């Protein structure tokens, strides 16, 4: 069923995700699930929120940079991480940044409809802050632009019923840009829409690029400080972090296989990292979201 309710703010299309319960995480019996996705549980998000229909494009980030003269972390440092598919490895590439994602001469004007990449968590926050400064008056009263927490992201991607991928429970490489698709680079954000859309008609939440969230993992990459079931009041959504803090990223990318582009899959990166397969998506959430706690219960096989 198509439940699309569209709104346009800041020249971006947003889809309403209604308040209510959804299934988060994965069962022990799920052979594709990683341990940090368990246990599966039902979470009640007590408010409507709005999700940018597509990941943020290069052309949209260019408007922000042109208006503010903002300089991203990768531009200041003079390098960023680039995935070299032929060598199956990451490399520090001089000159790689959001304008030249691979460190080559691929200007952002040539990739206008591709998702912006090579932006660290701080660069993503800066974009949201700019939106709130310029366009807050256009939003519903009491709402603001923000990065999502991972619960908001997961519900938008898999709907209320716990599906594996946005479109359902059978993987299809024609519906997304994953490793199986054979592209090994970004594609335009609408390249797999509507076939790959979620139940809410939100596009490109599976593959193409990972997306930053606000949610903390912790300081140790090998051990989560914040575990499941998801608890909104335990400090995992704190904006206080640092260069050695890991944040959750969601969605998978062009270099990840069907297991890693599942809607329940979680990964993490330090706040200051800029990578050629990591971007962002804007959400519109209640301004007092931090005070709106979620009800949680364990979910069975039903």
BELDAHU-V807408 format. One record per residue. N is the residue number from 1. PHI is phi in degrees with one decimal (* if undefined). OMEGA is omega in degrees with one decimal (NA if undefined). D_LAST is the distance of its C-alpha to the last C-alpha in Angstrom with 2 decimals. Layout:
BEGIN
n=<N & N>
phi=<PHI & PHI>
omega=<OMEGA & OMEGA>
d_last=<D_LAST & D_LAST>
END
This chain:
BEGIN
n=<1 & 2 & 3 & 4 & 5 & 6 & 7 & 8 & 9 & 10 & 11 & 12 & 13 & 14 & 15 & 16 & 17 & 18 & 19 & 20 & 21 & 22 & 23 & 24 & 25 & 26 & 27 & 28 & 29 & 30 & 31 & 32 & 33 & 34 & 35 & 36 & 37 & 38 & 39 & 40 & 41 & 42 & 43 & 44 & 45 & 46 & 47 & 48 & 49 & 50 & 51 & 52 & 53 & 54 & 55 & 56 & 57 & 58 & 59 & 60 & 61 & 62 & 63 & 64 & 65 & 66 & 67 & 68 & 69 & 70 & 71 & 72 & 73 & 74 & 75 & 76 & 77 & 78 & 79 & 80 & 81 & 82 & 83 & 84 & 85 & 86 & 87 & 88 & 89 & 90 & 91 & 92 & 93 & 94 & 95 & 96 & 97 & 98 & 99 & 100 & 101 & 102 & 103 & 104 & 105 & 106 & 107 & 108 & 109 & 110 & 111 & 112 & 113 & 114 & 115 & 116 & 117 & 118 & 119 & 120 & 121 & 122 & 123 & 124 & 125 & 126 & 127 & 128 & 129 & 130 & 131 & 132 & 133 & 134 & 135 & 136 & 137 & 138 & 139 & 140 & 141 & 142 & 143 & 144 & 145 & 146 & 147 & 148 & 149 & 150 & 151 & 152 & 153 & 154 & 155 & 156 & 157 & 158 & 159 & 160 & 161 & 162 & 163 & 164 & 165 & 166 & 167 & 168 & 169 & 170 & 171 & 172 & 173 & 174 & 175 & 176 & 177 & 178 & 179 & 180 & 181 & 182 & 183 & 184 & 185 & 186 & 187 & 188 & 189 & 190 & 191 & 192 & 193 & 194 & 195 & 196 & 197 & 198 & 199 & 200 & 201 & 202 & 203 & 204 & 205 & 206 & 207 & 208 & 209 & 210 & 211 & 212 & 213 & 214 & 215 & 216 & 217 & 218 & 219 & 220 & 221 & 222 & 223 & 224 & 225 & 226 & 227 & 228 & 229 & 230 & 231 & 232 & 233 & 234 & 235 & 236 & 237 & 238 & 239 & 240 & 241 & 242 & 243 & 244 & 245 & 246 & 247 & 248 & 249 & 250 & 251 & 252 & 253 & 254 & 255 & 256 & 257 & 258 & 259 & 260 & 261 & 262 & 263 & 264 & 265 & 266 & 267 & 268 & 269 & 270 & 271 & 272 & 273 & 274 & 275 & 276 & 277 & 278 & 279 & 280 & 281 & 282 & 283 & 284 & 285 & 286 & 287 & 288 & 289 & 290 & 291 & 292 & 293 & 294 & 295 & 296 & 297 & 298 & 299 & 300 & 301 & 302>
phi=<* & -84.7 & -112.0 & -63.5 & -128.9 & -100.4 & -137.1 & -120.2 & -134.2 & 54.1 & 60.2 & -125.0 & -91.0 & -119.0 & -115.0 & -76.5 & -109.2 & -74.7 & -60.1 & 136.7 & -83.5 & -151.5 & -90.3 & -118.2 & 84.1 & -135.9 & -76.8 & -58.4 & -78.6 & -78.5 & -68.0 & -89.1 & -77.0 & -90.0 & -61.9 & -76.4 & -93.8 & -111.4 & -82.4 & -67.3 & -150.2 & -100.5 & -122.0 & -107.1 & -91.1 & -87.8 & -155.3 & -72.8 & -145.3 & -129.9 & -124.4 & -57.5 & -60.5 & -123.6 & -58.0 & -64.1 & -86.9 & -57.6 & -62.6 & -74.5 & -65.5 & -63.7 & -64.4 & -59.8 & -62.8 & -66.6 & -82.4 & -119.4 & 60.8 & -65.2 & -117.0 & -72.8 & -57.9 & -63.1 & -66.0 & -66.0 & -82.0 & 83.8 & -161.6 & -157.2 & -81.1 & -126.1 & -82.1 & -99.9 & -64.7 & -64.8 & -105.7 & 54.2 & -154.4 & -92.9 & -134.0 & -78.0 & -110.7 & -60.2 & 82.5 & -75.3 & -162.6 & -64.3 & -77.0 & -121.3 & -58.8 & -104.2 & 79.5 & -106.3 & -99.3 & -75.9 & -64.3 & -62.3 & -64.3 & -84.2 & -122.7 & -57.8 & -94.6 & -85.9 & -66.8 & -65.6 & -132.2 & 60.2 & -116.6 & -81.1 & -60.0 & -66.1 & -65.1 & -67.7 & -62.2 & -62.4 & -64.3 & -63.6 & -62.4 & -63.3 & -57.4 & -65.4 & -69.7 & -93.8 & -122.0 & -60.4 & -68.6 & -83.3 & -80.9 & -57.7 & -54.1 & 84.1 & -117.2 & -148.4 & -77.1 & -163.6 & -70.6 & -82.4 & -82.0 & -72.4 & -69.0 & -59.2 & -62.5 & -65.5 & -63.6 & -62.8 & -81.1 & -114.8 & 71.8 & -80.2 & -103.6 & 74.2 & -65.8 & -73.2 & -121.2 & -53.2 & -90.5 & 159.0 & -107.4 & -114.9 & -71.7 & -145.7 & -67.6 & -80.2 & -99.4 & -158.2 & -107.6 & -116.1 & -55.2 & -65.6 & -71.8 & 80.4 & -84.6 & 65.2 & -146.2 & -68.3 & -123.4 & -54.0 & -64.7 & -101.5 & -65.4 & -120.0 & -110.1 & -91.5 & -58.0 & -97.3 & -69.1 & -78.0 & -59.8 & -90.2 & 68.2 & -95.6 & -101.9 & 62.3 & -91.7 & -128.3 & 78.5 & 69.7 & -140.6 & -64.0 & -128.2 & -64.1 & -123.9 & -83.1 & -71.7 & -82.2 & -98.5 & 135.4 & -91.4 & -101.6 & -59.0 & -92.6 & -145.6 & -71.5 & -78.4 & -116.6 & -114.2 & -86.3 & -64.6 & -61.6 & -130.7 & -75.0 & -104.1 & -98.7 & 95.3 & -71.5 & -103.9 & -66.7 & -82.3 & -79.0 & -144.5 & 154.9 & -63.3 & -105.0 & -91.1 & -97.3 & -112.6 & -73.8 & -118.5 & -137.0 & 106.9 & 74.6 & -149.6 & -62.2 & -94.0 & -104.4 & -87.3 & -60.1 & -66.8 & -84.2 & -98.3 & -64.8 & -66.5 & -90.1 & -71.0 & -122.0 & -137.7 & -152.5 & -149.4 & -63.9 & -58.5 & -91.4 & -78.1 & -122.5 & -134.3 & -77.4 & -127.8 & -131.3 & -133.7 & -156.0 & -142.4 & -90.5 & -114.6 & -119.2 & -132.3 & -59.6 & -62.8 & -101.1 & -51.7 & -62.7 & -99.8 & -105.7 & -85.6 & -99.4 & -87.1 & -128.0 & -147.3 & -67.4 & -112.3 & -90.6 & -80.7 & -74.1>
omega=<178.0 & -178.1 & -173.4 & 170.1 & -170.6 & 174.6 & 177.4 & 175.4 & 178.9 & 179.9 & 175.7 & 178.0 & 179.2 & 179.4 & 178.5 & 170.9 & -173.5 & 176.1 & 177.0 & -174.8 & 168.5 & 178.5 & -178.5 & 177.2 & -172.2 & 177.8 & 174.0 & -176.8 & -179.8 & -174.9 & 179.3 & -171.3 & 172.2 & -174.9 & -176.5 & 174.9 & -171.0 & -0.3 & 172.0 & -178.4 & 176.2 & -177.4 & 177.4 & 174.5 & -167.4 & -179.6 & 168.5 & 171.3 & -171.3 & -173.1 & 174.6 & -172.6 & -179.4 & 169.3 & -179.3 & -177.7 & 172.2 & -178.2 & 179.0 & 177.9 & 179.2 & 177.7 & 177.1 & -179.3 & 179.2 & -178.9 & -171.8 & -173.0 & -179.4 & 177.5 & -177.5 & 178.8 & -178.3 & 177.8 & -179.8 & -176.7 & 176.7 & 178.7 & 173.7 & -179.8 & 178.8 & 176.3 & 178.6 & -171.6 & -178.7 & -180.0 & 179.0 & -176.6 & 174.3 & 175.4 & 170.1 & -173.4 & 176.2 & 177.4 & 177.1 & 178.1 & -175.3 & 179.1 & 178.5 & -170.3 & -178.8 & -178.4 & -179.1 & -177.9 & 178.9 & -177.2 & -177.4 & 178.3 & 177.9 & -178.8 & -170.4 & -176.7 & 174.8 & 177.8 & 174.7 & 176.9 & -178.6 & 172.4 & 177.5 & -177.9 & 179.5 & 176.9 & 178.2 & 176.5 & -179.9 & 178.1 & 179.2 & 178.6 & 177.3 & 177.3 & -179.0 & 179.1 & -172.2 & -168.1 & -174.4 & -176.4 & -179.7 & -175.1 & 172.1 & 179.4 & 177.4 & 179.7 & 179.1 & 173.5 & -176.9 & 158.5 & 179.1 & 158.8 & -172.0 & 175.4 & 176.7 & -179.3 & -174.6 & 178.2 & 179.4 & -176.4 & -171.1 & -179.4 & -176.0 & -166.1 & 172.2 & 179.9 & -176.4 & 178.5 & -173.7 & -176.0 & -178.1 & -172.8 & 175.4 & -178.3 & 179.2 & -176.8 & 177.1 & -178.3 & -176.4 & 176.3 & 178.5 & 177.4 & -178.2 & 180.0 & 175.5 & 180.0 & 178.0 & 172.5 & 178.8 & 173.2 & 175.7 & -172.0 & -179.3 & -173.5 & -176.2 & 178.6 & 8.8 & -173.0 & -177.6 & -176.4 & 173.2 & 179.6 & 178.9 & -177.7 & 175.2 & -168.7 & 166.7 & 176.2 & -179.7 & -179.9 & -175.2 & 174.5 & 168.4 & -179.9 & 178.0 & 166.5 & 176.0 & -165.5 & 179.0 & 167.7 & -179.0 & -175.7 & -177.2 & -177.9 & -174.8 & -179.2 & -179.0 & 173.2 & -179.6 & -172.4 & 176.1 & 1.5 & 178.8 & 178.2 & -172.5 & -172.4 & -173.7 & 177.6 & -176.5 & 177.4 & 179.3 & 175.2 & 178.0 & -178.1 & -179.7 & -173.9 & -177.8 & 178.5 & 176.1 & 174.0 & 178.9 & 170.1 & -172.8 & 168.1 & -176.0 & -175.6 & -179.2 & -179.2 & -174.6 & -178.5 & -172.6 & 177.9 & -174.7 & 176.9 & 173.3 & -176.8 & -179.3 & -174.5 & -179.2 & 170.2 & -172.8 & 175.1 & 174.6 & -175.3 & -175.2 & -176.6 & 172.5 & -174.9 & -176.4 & 177.4 & -176.7 & -179.4 & -174.7 & 172.6 & -177.3 & 172.7 & 172.4 & -169.5 & 175.6 & 179.6 & 179.0 & -177.7 & -175.7 & 179.9 & -177.0 & -173.0 & -172.8 & 172.4 & -174.9 & 170.6 & 179.4 & -177.7 & 178.2 & -175.9 & -175.9 & NA>
d_last=<20.25 & 22.98 & 22.95 & 25.98 & 28.27 & 31.11 & 33.74 & 36.67 & 37.98 & 40.39 & 40.48 & 36.80 & 34.02 & 31.08 & 27.77 & 26.21 & 22.67 & 21.79 & 20.93 & 17.51 & 14.13 & 12.54 & 10.36 & 13.12 & 13.75 & 12.29 & 10.85 & 13.75 & 12.94 & 13.55 & 17.20 & 18.23 & 17.23 & 20.13 & 20.28 & 20.95 & 17.53 & 15.86 & 14.08 & 11.18 & 11.31 & 11.23 & 14.81 & 16.83 & 19.89 & 22.37 & 24.57 & 25.00 & 26.34 & 27.86 & 27.58 & 30.44 & 29.46 & 31.00 & 31.83 & 35.25 & 38.01 & 41.28 & 43.19 & 41.46 & 42.09 & 45.68 & 46.25 & 45.30 & 47.57 & 50.35 & 50.20 & 50.12 & 51.68 & 48.70 & 48.89 & 45.73 & 45.46 & 45.86 & 48.97 & 50.49 & 49.87 & 50.97 & 48.15 & 44.40 & 41.94 & 41.74 & 39.54 & 41.90 & 39.83 & 42.70 & 43.01 & 39.32 & 40.31 & 40.74 & 44.28 & 46.02 & 47.73 & 50.69 & 50.58 & 46.85 & 45.45 & 43.59 & 46.63 & 47.01 & 43.55 & 44.90 & 48.25 & 49.99 & 51.55 & 48.36 & 49.05 & 46.22 & 47.90 & 47.06 & 43.39 & 43.11 & 39.78 & 38.20 & 36.13 & 38.36 & 38.13 & 40.28 & 39.56 & 38.70 & 36.59 & 39.81 & 40.72 & 37.38 & 37.92 & 41.44 & 40.30 & 38.00 & 40.89 & 43.18 & 40.86 & 40.74 & 44.52 & 45.28 & 42.57 & 41.01 & 42.84 & 40.95 & 37.51 & 36.05 & 37.61 & 36.03 & 34.33 & 35.38 & 34.85 & 33.02 & 31.14 & 27.42 & 25.64 & 22.87 & 20.11 & 21.86 & 22.28 & 18.70 & 17.43 & 20.36 & 19.62 & 15.94 & 15.35 & 12.67 & 9.71 & 10.20 & 12.23 & 14.55 & 17.76 & 18.85 & 19.07 & 15.93 & 14.65 & 18.02 & 20.87 & 24.11 & 27.17 & 28.84 & 26.48 & 27.42 & 30.21 & 29.00 & 30.94 & 30.14 & 31.81 & 35.08 & 36.49 & 36.61 & 37.72 & 36.37 & 36.15 & 36.57 & 33.60 & 33.24 & 33.67 & 30.07 & 29.43 & 28.00 & 26.35 & 24.70 & 23.89 & 20.65 & 19.19 & 21.80 & 24.58 & 25.19 & 26.92 & 27.41 & 24.62 & 24.18 & 27.33 & 30.92 & 31.26 & 29.40 & 29.42 & 30.56 & 28.57 & 29.97 & 27.66 & 29.46 & 28.68 & 31.88 & 35.17 & 34.17 & 32.57 & 31.30 & 29.76 & 27.63 & 29.11 & 26.06 & 22.73 & 19.04 & 17.46 & 19.43 & 22.00 & 24.27 & 27.09 & 27.82 & 30.30 & 28.29 & 29.35 & 33.02 & 35.53 & 37.75 & 37.62 & 40.26 & 41.21 & 39.40 & 36.11 & 33.13 & 30.89 & 27.50 & 27.67 & 24.91 & 24.50 & 26.42 & 29.71 & 31.95 & 32.50 & 28.87 & 26.88 & 23.46 & 21.84 & 23.59 & 23.11 & 19.31 & 18.23 & 16.93 & 20.17 & 22.79 & 26.50 & 29.51 & 33.18 & 36.11 & 36.99 & 40.26 & 39.09 & 39.80 & 38.34 & 38.63 & 34.87 & 33.92 & 34.17 & 32.67 & 31.09 & 32.10 & 29.82 & 31.13 & 29.81 & 31.10 & 34.23 & 33.05 & 29.63 & 30.46 & 30.63 & 27.32 & 24.82 & 21.04 & 18.70 & 16.16 & 13.39 & 11.32 & 7.65 & 5.55 & 3.78 & 0.00>
END
